Amino acid sequence: MDLLSNMSGHSKWAQIKHKKAVSDQKRGRVFSKLARAITVAACGNPDPKSNVRLRAAMEAARKENMPNENIDRAVQKVSDVDSARLEELSIEILGPGNTALVVSAITDSRNRTMQEIKRLVALHAGRIMEPGSLAWMFRAGASAPLSESEASALSQLVVALQEHDDVQGVQTNIAPTA
């Protein structure tokens, strides 16, 4: 009986350790995205009092409980040579069911990020479009209703894009259902 209780304790610890590792990994991914956003926002003006974009990025980081030292480090990266290479991308995608998606990304390698995004989009039956070619779809309101399979494919594409390290956000022209 005593042996079983020891083994169950070990198993419980292993489960806790695994769950913590998964949550730490997700948290690290969020922190790295927030740090990139802060660094890019600080490029023009590293003073959050006069830089609205930087202040908003810092507030978003604080809402996610990002430590102040990480926020300060992200602002200080502006003076680093490597941070000058950070670049913002806006990628337009025609997704399943002719839905429009706009992906915002921050990257240090435009070519690498574009290739990775193209691969994800191709896997989920989408197409990369020319910049500005889908803007009218956002002004015209929501697209036609999606079938279940199209909605599922769109959801999978959005999740895959959001999990990419360089992607900051994904917008679609699908109106939320009430």
FITOR-894586 format. One record per residue (C-alpha): residue in one letter; x, y negated, z negated. Coordinates in steps of 0.5 Angstrom, whole numbers, plus 500, padded with zeros to 3 digits. Layout:
rest;east;north;up
A;X;Y;Z
...
This chain:
rest;east;north;up
M;500;500;500
D;506;495;498
L;509;497;505
L;503;495;509
S;502;488;505
N;509;486;507
M;508;488;514
S;502;484;514
G;506;478;511
H;511;479;516
S;506;479;522
K;503;473;519
W;509;469;519
A;511;471;526
Q;504;469;529
I;505;462;525
K;512;461;528
H;509;463;535
K;503;458;534
K;508;452;532
A;513;454;537
V;507;453;542
S;505;446;539
D;512;443;539
Q;513;445;546
K;506;441;548
R;508;435;543
G;515;435;546
R;512;435;553
V;507;429;551
F;513;425;548
S;518;426;554
K;512;423;558
L;511;417;553
A;518;416;553
R;519;415;561
A;513;410;561
I;516;406;555
T;522;406;559
V;519;404;566
A;515;399;562
A;521;396;559
C;525;395;565
G;523;388;567
N;522;385;559
P;524;389;553
D;520;385;549
P;513;388;547
K;511;381;545
S;511;378;552
N;510;385;556
V;503;387;555
R;505;394;559
L;510;395;554
R;506;394;548
A;500;398;551
A;505;404;552
M;508;403;545
E;501;404;542
A;500;410;546
A;506;413;543
R;504;411;536
K;497;414;537
E;500;421;539
N;505;420;532
M;511;419;536
P;517;417;531
N;519;410;532
E;526;412;533
N;524;415;539
I;520;409;541
D;526;405;540
R;531;409;544
A;526;409;550
V;526;402;550
Q;534;402;549
K;535;406;555
V;533;400;560
S;540;398;559
D;543;405;561
V;545;406;568
D;541;413;568
S;534;409;567
A;535;404;573
R;534;411;577
L;527;412;574
E;522;411;579
E;514;410;579
L;510;414;584
S;503;414;586
I;501;420;590
E;494;421;594
I;492;428;595
L;485;431;598
G;483;436;594
P;478;442;594
G;471;440;596
N;474;434;600
T;475;430;593
A;480;425;592
L;486;425;587
V;491;420;585
V;497;422;581
S;502;417;577
A;509;420;576
I;515;417;573
T;521;421;576
D;529;420;576
S;529;424;583
R;523;422;588
N;525;428;593
R;525;433;587
T;518;431;584
M;515;430;591
Q;517;437;593
E;514;440;586
I;508;436;587
K;507;439;594
R;508;446;592
L;503;445;587
V;498;442;591
A;499;447;597
L;498;453;592
H;491;450;590
A;488;448;597
G;490;441;597
R;493;436;602
I;498;430;600
M;495;424;604
E;499;418;606
P;499;412;601
G;492;408;601
S;488;413;606
L;484;415;600
A;483;409;596
W;476;408;600
M;473;414;597
F;474;411;590
R;470;405;592
A;465;409;595
G;463;412;588
A;463;420;587
S;464;425;592
A;459;430;595
P;457;435;589
L;462;441;589
S;460;448;589
E;462;452;583
S;469;455;587
E;471;448;589
A;470;445;582
S;474;451;579
A;479;450;584
L;479;442;583
S;480;444;575
Q;486;448;576
L;489;443;581
V;488;438;576
V;491;442;570
A;497;444;574
L;499;437;576
Q;498;435;569
E;502;440;566
H;508;437;571
D;513;434;567
D;514;428;571
V;506;427;572
Q;503;421;567
G;496;421;570
V;491;424;575
Q;485;421;577
T;479;423;581
N;473;420;585
I;469;425;581
A;464;422;577
P;463;425;570
T;457;429;569
A;452;427;564
